[in-house]
Amino acid sequence: MRFADGRQETFDLVVGADGSWSRVRPALSPATPYYTGVTYVETSLDDIDHRHPDLARLVGDGSMAAYGANRALVAQRNSGGHVKVYAQFRAPLDWHENPPPHLGPATAVDLDDAEAVRSAMLALFDGWAEPLLDLLRHGTAFFHRPLHVLPAPHTWPHVPGVTLLGDAAHLMPPLGVGANLAMLEGAELAEAVAAAAPGALDEAVRAFEEQMQARAGKWAEMTMAGLDRLVSPDPADALALFDELQPS
Ligand SMILES: Cc1cc2nc3c(=O)[nH]c(=O)nc-3n(C[C@H](O)[C@H](O)[C@H](O)COP(=O)(O)OP(=O)(O)OC[C@H]3O[C@@H](n4cnc5c(N)ncnc54)[C@H](O)[C@@H]3O)c2cc1C
């Protein structure tokens, strides 16, 4: 490993757990994330139960979503009365510099200006029910999250001494899976390393990779297909998807 401060060190195993734009991944794979065509603009509400009880009831104990043509509004309750709100929409990557007419804002949007982003989102969701728009009106900071993914399934020929896990290995649309996979894989790799007999570290890492790639590949394909239906020209696609996911 060569570090930014010039240090160099040698390790038995380097684990690239460094997320979407992993610096370790190129040691194993030429794959790079590509834009899905869907952007999230994220905002959040704090202490929602006291400050916005109506919105707290709307969001409920879990997540709430409303779907329209090529756009959706999703709110997710986190701990401590914190709620994340995602405005999701299909748009070119440079939508904020050259907003297409159907996207709402008439002029370029400065992503560093929270009020400009709020106005752009209110224009994008113009005509939606007032309580949904209130989620945007009361949001604090706004973050721009164009969704990128790795090709799925992402596999690579095993290279001794280096591996990947989490988003570095299988960046996929954020549909409730990525953090869970990353934590599971961290635990599995730790167990595999701890249990490896002397001289068998490489074999243990290879077995870990095979299991991880097969499992994550399935989730990556499912979440990519899911994103296409959740942010789709026909909002009925999203509702049909939820019907299909109901246990029979
Ligand atoms: C909007 C959004 C909503 C999401 N919602 C959910 C959800 O509800 N449920 C779910 O399971 N998942 C969700 N995810 C996905 C989840 O956030 C990721 O899958 C998860 O964070 C991946 O974990 P990771 O540890 O692999 O990568 P990361 O969380 O990205 O962590 C990588 C770490 O490496 C560090 N790093 C990067 N480069 C270097 C470097 N060169 N040197 C040192 N450190 C470095 C970074 O600073 C970072 O701390 C969501 C994602 C997004 C974008």
The ligand as a Gaussian input file, in Angstrom:
#p B3LYP/6-31G(d) Opt

LIG

0 1
 C      -29.420000       7.751000      -0.463000
 C      -29.018000       6.392000       0.028000
 C      -29.857000       5.675000       0.877000
 C      -29.497000       4.402000       1.340000
 N      -30.344000       3.715000       2.156000
 C      -30.005000       2.473000       2.576000
 C      -30.871000       1.722000       3.438000
 O      -31.946000       2.191000       3.819000
 N      -30.477000       0.478000       3.825000
 C      -29.316000      -0.086000       3.401000
 O      -29.001000      -1.236000       3.760000
 N      -28.455000       0.612000       2.592000
 C      -28.779000       1.862000       2.167000
 N      -27.936000       2.561000       1.358000
 C      -26.699000       1.929000       0.906000
 C      -25.625000       2.054000       1.974000
 O      -25.455000       3.401000       2.353000
 C      -24.301000       1.505000       1.401000
 O      -24.520000       0.277000       0.747000
 C      -23.303000       1.301000       2.541000
 O      -22.990000       2.549000       3.146000
 C      -22.026000       0.639000       2.039000
 O      -21.132000       0.544000       3.093000
 P      -19.584000       0.485000       2.804000
 O      -18.938000       0.382000       4.147000
 O      -19.299000      -0.552000       1.773000
 O      -19.217000       1.866000       2.111000
 P      -19.312000       3.345000       2.728000
 O      -20.434000       3.483000       3.676000
 O      -19.276000       4.277000       1.536000
 O      -17.972000       3.500000       3.564000
 C      -16.715000       3.586000       2.907000
 C      -15.784000       4.342000       3.820000
 O      -14.482000       4.348000       3.223000
 C      -13.943000       5.645000       3.355000
 N      -12.956000       5.845000       2.268000
 C      -13.195000       5.954000       0.943000
 N      -12.053000       6.114000       0.266000
 C      -11.059000       6.077000       1.186000
 C       -9.635000       6.203000       1.094000
 N       -9.017000       6.364000      -0.075000
 N       -8.936000       6.131000       2.244000
 C       -9.555000       5.953000       3.434000
 N      -10.892000       5.840000       3.571000
 C      -11.632000       5.910000       2.469000
 C      -15.128000       6.580000       3.247000
 O      -14.852000       7.822000       3.823000
 C      -16.190000       5.800000       4.014000
 O      -16.160000       6.091000       5.387000
 C      -28.264000       3.840000       0.918000
 C      -27.407000       4.566000       0.061000
 C      -27.782000       5.820000      -0.372000
 C      -26.847000       6.591000      -1.304000

